[in-house]
Structure formats: C-alpha cells, structure tokens
Amino acid sequence: MDHNQLLEKYHSSAISFVEEGKKISAEKLNLSKDGEWSAAFVIHHIADAEIQFGVRYANALCEDNPTIVPFDEEKFPTGLQYNKRSVSVSLDSLAASHAMNYEILKNASDADWSRISTHPQRGAVTLLQSVTLSANHIEGHIAQLQNAAI
C-alpha cells in the first residue's frame, strides 16, 4: 500500500470510529462485555493513542532517527482516570488531533515516508510503518464500538 492509500485508510478509519462512538447510547457506554473494555474506555484509548502517534509523526518528520517512547495501554485507564473522563471530550479530541495529524501527513514528501525512528522493542520503524500501525489500530477497535451499540 502506498502512502496515499494508507492516508485514506488512516483518515476514513478515524472518521468511522468517531461516527460509531457517537451512535452509542449513554446507557451502553460504560457496559463491559466478557471482561472487555467498555466502549467509553475504547474511545478514551483511541483518543489517547492518536495523541501519542501524533508525537511520533512530528518527531519522525523533525528529528534524525528519534527514539519512540512506547506507551503502556494497560496503565492509561487508571493513570488517566478513564472512569472520570468525558466520552464527548475524547471524541472531540480524537477528531481534532486526527485532523491535525492528517494534515501534517498529507504535506509529508515522498521521502518523508521513509524517515526512520527507533522503537526500543521493534527497532527501526519508518513513518509509513508508524502510520500503518495507527490506521490498523483504529480500524481494529471500530468493531468493538459497533458491538457495544447493539
């Protein structure tokens, strides 16, 4: 997949995620099925991940071989108090941070997509690989929101 196709997937996945999140009734937002995260927690998780990935994109575009700081998604719900956060704020944050990240990535040159960052566990990661990971991550959580809305 070239970077233009990837950008379309990244963008459409985020838009679909926000749309699905808005469909979930207030009564169902905090319900958890089979020990899974509730829809609210998934929404906060994706909003937080978009911010984390945005930092990775900015560093990849502005620094020479920056080190990626991993984030532990298991620590975020407690540390960032998901149980006290507003779903509407997280959806708005996701939409806004995604729009900014998307604009930045649209302006990246062909050469920029090959820029390298270093992940402590994965080693060398190109900007294309980082965006692919993010797009797949968002897409993977859409089904969770669709199931929560039922």
LINGIUR-V498721 format. One record per backbone hydrogen bond with DSSP energy under -1.0 kcal/mol. NH is the residue of the N-H (numbers start at 1). CO is the residue of the C=O. E is the energy in kcal/mol with one decimal. If there is no record, write none. Layout:
nh=NH co=CO e=E
nh=NH co=CO e=E
This chain:
nh=6 co=2 e=-2.5
nh=7 co=3 e=-2.5
nh=8 co=4 e=-1.7
nh=9 co=5 e=-2.2
nh=10 co=6 e=-3.1
nh=11 co=7 e=-2.7
nh=12 co=8 e=-2.9
nh=13 co=9 e=-2.4
nh=14 co=10 e=-1.7
nh=15 co=11 e=-2.2
nh=16 co=12 e=-2.5
nh=17 co=13 e=-2.5
nh=18 co=14 e=-2.3
nh=19 co=15 e=-2.3
nh=20 co=16 e=-2.7
nh=21 co=17 e=-2.5
nh=22 co=18 e=-2.0
nh=28 co=25 e=-1.0
nh=29 co=25 e=-1.2
nh=31 co=28 e=-1.2
nh=36 co=33 e=-2.4
nh=40 co=29 e=-2.7
nh=42 co=38 e=-2.2
nh=43 co=39 e=-2.5
nh=44 co=40 e=-2.5
nh=45 co=41 e=-2.6
nh=46 co=42 e=-2.5
nh=47 co=43 e=-2.2
nh=48 co=44 e=-2.7
nh=49 co=45 e=-2.6
nh=50 co=46 e=-2.3
nh=51 co=47 e=-1.4
nh=52 co=48 e=-2.2
nh=53 co=49 e=-3.2
nh=54 co=50 e=-2.1
nh=55 co=51 e=-1.8
nh=56 co=52 e=-1.6
nh=57 co=53 e=-2.6
nh=58 co=54 e=-2.6
nh=59 co=55 e=-2.6
nh=60 co=56 e=-2.5
nh=61 co=57 e=-2.1
nh=62 co=58 e=-1.7
nh=63 co=59 e=-2.6
nh=68 co=118 e=-3.1
nh=75 co=72 e=-1.7
nh=76 co=72 e=-1.1
nh=79 co=75 e=-2.7
nh=80 co=76 e=-3.1
nh=81 co=78 e=-1.2
nh=82 co=77 e=-2.4
nh=84 co=81 e=-2.1
nh=85 co=82 e=-1.1
nh=90 co=86 e=-2.0
nh=91 co=87 e=-2.7
nh=92 co=88 e=-2.3
nh=93 co=89 e=-2.8
nh=94 co=90 e=-2.6
nh=95 co=91 e=-2.5
nh=96 co=92 e=-2.5
nh=97 co=93 e=-3.2
nh=98 co=94 e=-2.6
nh=99 co=95 e=-2.1
nh=100 co=96 e=-2.1
nh=101 co=97 e=-2.7
nh=102 co=98 e=-3.3
nh=103 co=99 e=-2.1
nh=104 co=100 e=-2.4
nh=105 co=101 e=-2.8
nh=106 co=102 e=-2.5
nh=107 co=103 e=-1.3
nh=108 co=105 e=-1.1
nh=114 co=111 e=-1.7
nh=115 co=112 e=-1.9
nh=117 co=125 e=-2.6
nh=118 co=66 e=-3.0
nh=119 co=123 e=-3.1
nh=123 co=119 e=-2.4
nh=125 co=117 e=-3.0
nh=127 co=115 e=-1.4
nh=128 co=113 e=-2.0
nh=130 co=126 e=-2.2
nh=131 co=127 e=-2.5
nh=132 co=128 e=-2.1
nh=133 co=129 e=-2.4
nh=134 co=130 e=-2.1
nh=135 co=131 e=-2.9
nh=136 co=132 e=-2.5
nh=137 co=133 e=-2.0
nh=138 co=134 e=-2.6
nh=139 co=135 e=-2.4
nh=140 co=136 e=-2.3
nh=141 co=137 e=-1.1
nh=145 co=141 e=-1.5
nh=146 co=142 e=-2.3
nh=147 co=143 e=-2.5
nh=148 co=144 e=-1.8
nh=149 co=145 e=-1.5
